[in-house]
Amino acid sequence: MDEGGNEAFATGDAEPFDGTGRRPITLADVAREARVGESTVSRVLRSHGSFSEKTRARVEAAVARLGYVPNRIAGTLASTGSRLIGIVIPSLTNIVFPDLLRGATAALEQEGFQSVIAVTDYDQDREEAVVGSLLSWRPAGLIVTGLEHNPGTRRRLAASGVRVAELLDTDGPGLDIVVGYSNRAAGEASARHLVGRGYRRIGYIGHDLTKDRRAAKRYAGFRDALRETGMGPAGEERVASPSSVEAGRQGLAALLERVPDLDAAYFSNDDMALGGYFHCLAHGIAVPGRLALFGYNGLDVGRLMPQPLATIRTPRVEAGATAARLLCTGSPATVVDLGFELIEGATA
């Protein structure tokens, strides 16, 4: 209890260091940073009791600087340790992420853990909010997608002492455990494959690269590999909406309107490429005789097309399972590159 008789948030001072040597930021740390008592910090965080606006501002500033997340489970459960793993993904509409969840949840169940899932819609501010919510329940670990997070998210993750696994990318520094593959290398391999097949007027159709940073890395690899051969993309079309079959169909139609002499189209993913294939069917464009199509992800729908899609197959289920096992078994910080597979298909 604080001096006002109110129950304070647990400080977490007894929480141990994790496998990376980090200690969780506690309520006591916030009190020292704000130069107030722990009971005052508790009252501010619960918006209960008396304190000045000046004091509130000092405490909130200290919380933001340290990345502190209140422990909402303390005092409510008697437990020797959490069996929860938080999983943060950008989308449920893209089959890539249900595949990741399938691998992760199966591995977690085998290890005796349960998952709590949150979706960000490719919004980094929303990611910060859901990461804060998950951390407040003191999970045993967090699985997040990608390596790029806003500064607030990075502070919270670093301050929490919770183990973190970042998935589906290895192009950059990680916070702790990293499991995935090089998106940039996948883009490079796609461009070199098309050039090696004799295509010279290669266009790009994609979605919002400012939100989907992994797609942006693939595009950069694709563009730079073309430039190494003395070429560049013959044309580009980027739709403002999220990736979808419809967006791919509309994107290819718009690009061909501007650049009718394309001989190949590289799409940001298989959903978009499938839409491009539908456009070709509807307008009598021979694939690959008149126009080659190349995707990314290696979805089953692409494999089952009348002409199997040329694409990059990524190990999404394996990535989820590997990350979950590493978290549950207390692996030290590491990078696991699972690689990818180029599928020649019949559309290029």
VENSULHU-V344779 format. One record per residue. N is the residue number from 1. RES is the residue in one small letter. D_CENTER is the distance of its C-alpha to the mean C-alpha in Angstrom with 1 decimal. Layout:
n=N res=RES d_center=D_CENTER
n=N res=RES d_center=D_CENTER
//
This chain:
n=1 res=m d_center=40.3
n=2 res=d d_center=40.4
n=3 res=e d_center=43.8
n=4 res=g d_center=43.4
n=5 res=g d_center=43.2
n=6 res=n d_center=39.5
n=7 res=e d_center=37.1
n=8 res=a d_center=34.6
n=9 res=f d_center=31.0
n=10 res=a d_center=30.9
n=11 res=t d_center=30.5
n=12 res=g d_center=28.8
n=13 res=d d_center=31.2
n=14 res=a d_center=31.7
n=15 res=e d_center=28.1
n=16 res=p d_center=27.9
n=17 res=f d_center=25.9
n=18 res=d d_center=22.9
n=19 res=g d_center=22.5
n=20 res=t d_center=21.3
n=21 res=g d_center=24.4
n=22 res=r d_center=22.9
n=23 res=r d_center=24.9
n=24 res=p d_center=23.5
n=25 res=i d_center=24.7
n=26 res=t d_center=27.5
n=27 res=l d_center=29.5
n=28 res=a d_center=32.3
n=29 res=d d_center=30.2
n=30 res=v d_center=29.6
n=31 res=a d_center=33.3
n=32 res=r d_center=34.3
n=33 res=e d_center=32.0
n=34 res=a d_center=33.4
n=35 res=r d_center=37.0
n=36 res=v d_center=37.6
n=37 res=g d_center=38.2
n=38 res=e d_center=35.6
n=39 res=s d_center=37.3
n=40 res=t d_center=36.8
n=41 res=v d_center=33.1
n=42 res=s d_center=33.0
n=43 res=r d_center=35.0
n=44 res=v d_center=32.8
n=45 res=l d_center=29.6
n=46 res=r d_center=31.3
n=47 res=s d_center=33.1
n=48 res=h d_center=36.3
n=49 res=g d_center=39.5
n=50 res=s d_center=41.0
n=51 res=f d_center=39.5
n=52 res=s d_center=39.8
n=53 res=e d_center=37.4
n=54 res=k d_center=37.6
n=55 res=t d_center=36.6
n=56 res=r d_center=33.7
n=57 res=a d_center=32.4
n=58 res=r d_center=32.9
n=59 res=v d_center=31.0
n=60 res=e d_center=28.1
n=61 res=a d_center=27.9
n=62 res=a d_center=28.0
n=63 res=v d_center=25.2
n=64 res=a d_center=23.0
n=65 res=r d_center=24.1
n=66 res=l d_center=23.6
n=67 res=g d_center=20.4
n=68 res=y d_center=22.4
n=69 res=v d_center=21.4
n=70 res=p d_center=24.4
n=71 res=n d_center=24.9
n=72 res=r d_center=25.5
n=73 res=i d_center=26.3
n=74 res=a d_center=29.1
n=75 res=g d_center=32.5
n=76 res=t d_center=31.5
n=77 res=l d_center=30.9
n=78 res=a d_center=32.8
n=79 res=s d_center=30.5
n=80 res=t d_center=30.4
n=81 res=g d_center=26.6
n=82 res=s d_center=23.6
n=83 res=r d_center=22.5
n=84 res=l d_center=19.4
n=85 res=i d_center=15.8
n=86 res=g d_center=13.2
n=87 res=i d_center=10.0
n=88 res=v d_center=7.4
n=89 res=i d_center=5.8
n=90 res=p d_center=6.0
n=91 res=s d_center=9.2
n=92 res=l d_center=12.1
n=93 res=t d_center=14.1
n=94 res=n d_center=12.4
n=95 res=i d_center=13.8
n=96 res=v d_center=11.0
n=97 res=f d_center=9.3
n=98 res=p d_center=12.8
n=99 res=d d_center=13.5
n=100 res=l d_center=10.8
n=101 res=l d_center=12.3
n=102 res=r d_center=15.7
n=103 res=g d_center=15.4
n=104 res=a d_center=14.1
n=105 res=t d_center=16.6
n=106 res=a d_center=19.4
n=107 res=a d_center=19.1
n=108 res=l d_center=18.9
n=109 res=e d_center=22.0
n=110 res=q d_center=23.8
n=111 res=e d_center=23.4
n=112 res=g d_center=24.5
n=113 res=f d_center=21.3
n=114 res=q d_center=20.0
n=115 res=s d_center=16.5
n=116 res=v d_center=15.7
n=117 res=i d_center=12.9
n=118 res=a d_center=11.5
n=119 res=v d_center=10.0
n=120 res=t d_center=9.0
n=121 res=d d_center=10.1
n=122 res=y d_center=7.9
n=123 res=d d_center=10.2
n=124 res=q d_center=9.7
n=125 res=d d_center=13.0
n=126 res=r d_center=12.3
n=127 res=e d_center=9.4
n=128 res=e d_center=12.2
n=129 res=a d_center=14.6
n=130 res=v d_center=13.0
n=131 res=v d_center=12.2
n=132 res=g d_center=15.9
n=133 res=s d_center=17.1
n=134 res=l d_center=15.7
n=135 res=l d_center=17.1
n=136 res=s d_center=20.4
n=137 res=w d_center=21.0
n=138 res=r d_center=20.7
n=139 res=p d_center=18.6
n=140 res=a d_center=19.2
n=141 res=g d_center=15.5
n=142 res=l d_center=11.9
n=143 res=i d_center=9.0
n=144 res=v d_center=5.6
n=145 res=t d_center=2.2
n=146 res=g d_center=3.6
n=147 res=l d_center=7.0
n=148 res=e d_center=7.8
n=149 res=h d_center=8.8
n=150 res=n d_center=12.1
n=151 res=p d_center=15.2
n=152 res=g d_center=15.8
n=153 res=t d_center=12.6
n=154 res=r d_center=13.4
n=155 res=r d_center=17.0
n=156 res=r d_center=16.4
n=157 res=l d_center=14.5
n=158 res=a d_center=17.2
n=159 res=a d_center=19.9
n=160 res=s d_center=19.2
n=161 res=g d_center=20.1
n=162 res=v d_center=17.6
n=163 res=r d_center=16.1
n=164 res=v d_center=12.3
n=165 res=a d_center=10.4
n=166 res=e d_center=7.3
n=167 res=l d_center=6.5
n=168 res=l d_center=7.1
n=169 res=d d_center=8.3
n=170 res=t d_center=11.6
n=171 res=d d_center=12.6
n=172 res=g d_center=13.1
n=173 res=p d_center=14.0
n=174 res=g d_center=12.2
n=175 res=l d_center=13.2
n=176 res=d d_center=14.5
n=177 res=i d_center=13.5
n=178 res=v d_center=11.4
n=179 res=v d_center=11.3
n=180 res=g d_center=10.7
n=181 res=y d_center=12.7
n=182 res=s d_center=13.6
n=183 res=n d_center=12.4
n=184 res=r d_center=15.3
n=185 res=a d_center=17.7
n=186 res=a d_center=16.8
n=187 res=g d_center=17.8
n=188 res=e d_center=20.8
n=189 res=a d_center=21.9
n=190 res=s d_center=21.8
n=191 res=a d_center=24.0
n=192 res=r d_center=26.4
n=193 res=h d_center=26.8
n=194 res=l d_center=27.8
n=195 res=v d_center=30.1
n=196 res=g d_center=31.6
n=197 res=r d_center=32.5
n=198 res=g d_center=34.4
n=199 res=y d_center=32.3
n=200 res=r d_center=32.9
n=201 res=r d_center=31.9
n=202 res=i d_center=28.2
n=203 res=g d_center=26.2
n=204 res=y d_center=22.5
n=205 res=i d_center=21.1
n=206 res=g d_center=17.6
n=207 res=h d_center=15.8
n=208 res=d d_center=14.6
n=209 res=l d_center=13.3
n=210 res=t d_center=13.3
n=211 res=k d_center=10.3
n=212 res=d d_center=8.5
n=213 res=r d_center=8.7
n=214 res=r d_center=8.2
n=215 res=a d_center=11.0
n=216 res=a d_center=12.8
n=217 res=k d_center=13.0
n=218 res=r d_center=14.4
n=219 res=y d_center=16.8
n=220 res=a d_center=18.0
n=221 res=g d_center=18.8
n=222 res=f d_center=20.5
n=223 res=r d_center=22.5
n=224 res=d d_center=23.6
n=225 res=a d_center=24.7
n=226 res=l d_center=26.8
n=227 res=r d_center=28.3
n=228 res=e d_center=29.3
n=229 res=t d_center=31.6
n=230 res=g d_center=33.0
n=231 res=m d_center=31.2
n=232 res=g d_center=28.3
n=233 res=p d_center=26.7
n=234 res=a d_center=29.7
n=235 res=g d_center=27.9
n=236 res=e d_center=24.6
n=237 res=e d_center=23.6
n=238 res=r d_center=20.4
n=239 res=v d_center=20.3
n=240 res=a d_center=19.3
n=241 res=s d_center=18.0
n=242 res=p d_center=14.8
n=243 res=s d_center=15.1
n=244 res=s d_center=17.8
n=245 res=v d_center=21.0
n=246 res=e d_center=23.1
n=247 res=a d_center=21.2
n=248 res=g d_center=21.7
n=249 res=r d_center=25.4
n=250 res=q d_center=26.0
n=251 res=g d_center=24.3
n=252 res=l d_center=26.4
n=253 res=a d_center=29.5
n=254 res=a d_center=29.0
n=255 res=l d_center=28.5
n=256 res=l d_center=31.5
n=257 res=e d_center=33.6
n=258 res=r d_center=33.2
n=259 res=v d_center=33.1
n=260 res=p d_center=35.2
n=261 res=d d_center=35.8
n=262 res=l d_center=32.3
n=263 res=d d_center=32.6
n=264 res=a d_center=28.9
n=265 res=a d_center=25.6
n=266 res=y d_center=22.2
n=267 res=f d_center=19.4
n=268 res=s d_center=15.7
n=269 res=n d_center=15.3
n=270 res=d d_center=17.8
n=271 res=d d_center=17.9
n=272 res=m d_center=19.2
n=273 res=a d_center=21.4
n=274 res=l d_center=23.0
n=275 res=g d_center=23.9
n=276 res=g d_center=25.5
n=277 res=y d_center=27.4
n=278 res=f d_center=28.7
n=279 res=h d_center=29.9
n=280 res=c d_center=31.7
n=281 res=l d_center=33.4
n=282 res=a d_center=34.5
n=283 res=h d_center=36.1
n=284 res=g d_center=37.6
n=285 res=i d_center=35.5
n=286 res=a d_center=35.9
n=287 res=v d_center=32.8
n=288 res=p d_center=32.8
n=289 res=g d_center=36.4
n=290 res=r d_center=35.9
n=291 res=l d_center=32.1
n=292 res=a d_center=29.5
n=293 res=l d_center=26.0
n=294 res=f d_center=22.9
n=295 res=g d_center=19.4
n=296 res=y d_center=16.2
n=297 res=n d_center=14.7
n=298 res=g d_center=18.1
n=299 res=l d_center=18.2
n=300 res=d d_center=21.5
n=301 res=v d_center=22.6
n=302 res=g d_center=22.8
n=303 res=r d_center=24.8
n=304 res=l d_center=27.1
n=305 res=m d_center=28.0
n=306 res=p d_center=31.7
n=307 res=q d_center=30.7
n=308 res=p d_center=27.6
n=309 res=l d_center=24.8
n=310 res=a d_center=24.4
n=311 res=t d_center=20.8
n=312 res=i d_center=18.4
n=313 res=r d_center=17.6
n=314 res=t d_center=14.4
n=315 res=p d_center=14.7
n=316 res=r d_center=12.1
n=317 res=v d_center=14.5
n=318 res=e d_center=15.5
n=319 res=a d_center=12.2
n=320 res=g d_center=11.8
n=321 res=a d_center=15.5
n=322 res=t d_center=15.6
n=323 res=a d_center=13.1
n=324 res=a d_center=15.0
n=325 res=r d_center=18.3
n=326 res=l d_center=17.7
n=327 res=l d_center=16.8
n=328 res=c d_center=19.8
n=329 res=t d_center=22.2
n=330 res=g d_center=21.7
n=331 res=s d_center=20.7
n=332 res=p d_center=21.0
n=333 res=a d_center=18.2
n=334 res=t d_center=17.5
n=335 res=v d_center=15.6
n=336 res=v d_center=15.8
n=337 res=d d_center=15.7
n=338 res=l d_center=16.2
n=339 res=g d_center=17.1
n=340 res=f d_center=17.3
n=341 res=e d_center=20.4
n=342 res=l d_center=22.1
n=343 res=i d_center=23.8
n=344 res=e d_center=26.9
n=345 res=g d_center=27.5
n=346 res=a d_center=30.3
n=347 res=t d_center=29.0
n=348 res=a d_center=29.3
//
